[in-house]
């Protein structure tokens, strides 16, 4: 294994120089950013020569584009995989998923901080998946195509991406590298606990009062309930 690689068995077809270079680049870009990562450093991390790296990818910018494309595809799979078939509820599935996603998550964190062009695509993808999820589990609360569903999905995506972007602070508070495969499950557990507690709070008299106050404010300010072509409730 090379530095920054994940500790899981790769299929034989992925044991290639190109895949090693890509994964090393994911780790190097995540750690050093676009400007700090170098062809020499990536090649050394992958255990190949700079010439072989350039043979496969041509330049650092082309390598980053390849990493961006890989991460967008992988993140889409990480967001969707297991939800429809219920596999996400199985412990073995979650353990494998967390182990395989480490490089991708770290790369996403750096892309969000640096404002990389891929950051917007990743966020939009995450929001789209969140909207699909919300509409699927509660279509009465989140009607398909509605502003309510779109807004909730955007906020949900922001909440989840924040745990990635602020992972250094999370790790400090939780006393472990929270993006390491053996620790990252703690984020999911904490989120489930928070969502459960907030569901109870939302149904309480205080939660009802907050919703009533927000509804009154919206009516007073006469803000439209639909934007960007979304349907009214």
N, C-alpha and C positions, 0 to 999 in steps of 0.2 A: 504494500500500500504506500502511496505517496502522501506528503503532507496535505492536509485539508480534505482528504477523501473520506467518504462515509464508510462505516464498518458493516457493510453487507455484501453478500456474494453477488457478483455481476454475472449476467448471462454471457456465454462465450462470445457472442457476436458484438458485445460491447467492450471486450478486452482489446481495444485497438489504440494505436497511438493518437488518433484523432480524438477519441473519447477521453483518454488520459489528459491530453492537452486542454480539452474543453473543461473538464472538471477542475484541473489545476487553475485555469483561468477564472473560473467561477470563484474559487477560494481567494485568489490573488486580487481580483477586482473587488471582492467583498471586503477584504482587509485593507487594501491600499487605495481603492478608488481608481477611476479611469486614469488620472494623471500619475498616480504613484506606482501603479502596476507597470512592469516592464516586460518586454519580450524575453530578456535574459532570465528574469526572475520566474516567469511563468514556465519557461522551458526547463529550468532547473527543478521546479516543483513537480513537473510532469515526468522528469527523468529522461528528457529528450534534448537534442541539440536545438539551438535557435534556428538553425537552417531547416530542420525537419518541421518545426512549428510554422515557419514561413512557407514551406512547401505545402502544408495542409491549409493554411488560412491566409497567407499573403502578407497581412499586416496586423497590427494591434487593433486597429479600428474594425477590420473585417472579423477578427476573432471576437471582439465585443459584440458585434452584430449577431454572430452565430450564438453567442451566449444568451443574448437577449431573446432570440427566437426560441432557443431551447427552454428558457425559463418561462416564457409566456405559455408555451405548449404544456410544460410540466405543471405550472401553477393552475392552469385550467383543469388538468387531470386531478390534481390534489384537491381542488375545490369541489369537483363533481363526483369523483370516484367514491363509491360506497354509499352515497345518499339514497339513490333509487332502490337499490337492492337490499338495503339494511346491513351491508357488511361493516359499515362504520361503527356499529354497536359491538362488534366482536373484538375482544382484547388483542388477539393475534394480528388482526387487520391494523388496528391503531398503532401497535408497536412497530410493524413493518413500515407503515406510512410515515411515522415520525422519523425513523432512521433514514429513509430514503430522501426525505425532504430537507435535510439539514443544509446542504450546499445551496439549494434553491432559495430557502428562506433567508440565509445570510446575504445572498446576492441581492434579493429583493430589498432587504433593509438598507443596503448601501445605495441602491438605485433610487429609493425614495428620498434619502437624505441628500444625495447629490443632484436630485432633480433630473435624472437621466430621462431621455425621451421614452424609454420603455416604462417608466413609472406611471405615466398616464394610462397606457394600455393595460398595465397590470391592475390599476385601480378600477378602471372601467369594467374589466373582466370580472373582478371580484364583486363589484356592485351588481353586475348583471346576474351572476350566480346567486348572490344574496337575494335579489328580487325574485328569481325563479323559485328559490327555497321558500321565501315568505308567502308567495302566492300559493305555492303548493300545499303548505301546512295550514294556512288560514285564509282561504279565498274570500271569506266574508269581511274580515278585517282588512285584508290587503287585496282588493279587486285587481285583476290583471289589467295592466295598462293605466292604472290610476296614479295620480300624483302621490297619494298616500303610500302606495307600494314602492314607488321610486325613491321618495324621501327616506323611508325607513331603511331601504336597502343601501342607500348612500351612507347613511349614518352607521349602519351595521358594518359596512366595509371599512369605514374610517376607524371605528372602534377596534376592529380586528387588526388592521394594518398598524395601528398605534402600538400594539404589543410587539410588533416586529421592529418598527423604527426605534422605539424606546427600549430595546432589549437590554442595553447596557444598564439602564436604571432598574429594570426588572431584575436582572441578574444580581445587581448590588443588593436590592431589597430582599430577594429570595435566596441570597447567599449561595448561588450556583450559576454556572453558565446555562441560562434558561433555554438557549437554542440547541444545546447538546441533546442528542437523541434520548439519553437516559433521564433528562429533566424536562423536556419540552411538553410532556403530557400535563405538567402542573398548570400550564396556561389554560388548557382545555378544561381541566377540573375546576379551576377558579372561575372560569367563564360560566360553566354550568351552574355552579353554586350562586353566582351573582344573578344570573337570569332567573333562577328559581326564587331567590329572595325578592328580586324586583317585581316578579309576577305577583307575589303575595302583597307587596307594597302597593302596586298599581290598583289592586282590588280593594285596598283599605279606604277608610273615609278620607285620609289625607291625600291618597292618590286621586280619589274622585274630586277632591277640592282643587288639586293642581290642574287636572284636566279641565274642570269647569272654568278656572281662571284663564287658562290658555285659550279656550274656546271664546271666552268673552273678549279677550284681547284681540283675537283675530277678527271678530265681528266689528269691534270699535275701529280698528285700523283699516277695515274694508279691504283686506288683502284677498286677491283671487285665489281660489283653491286649486287651480290647475295652471300649469305652465308647460312650455315646450311641447305642446300638442298632446299632453296627457289628458285623460278624461276626467271630468268632474265627478265627485262622489255623489 
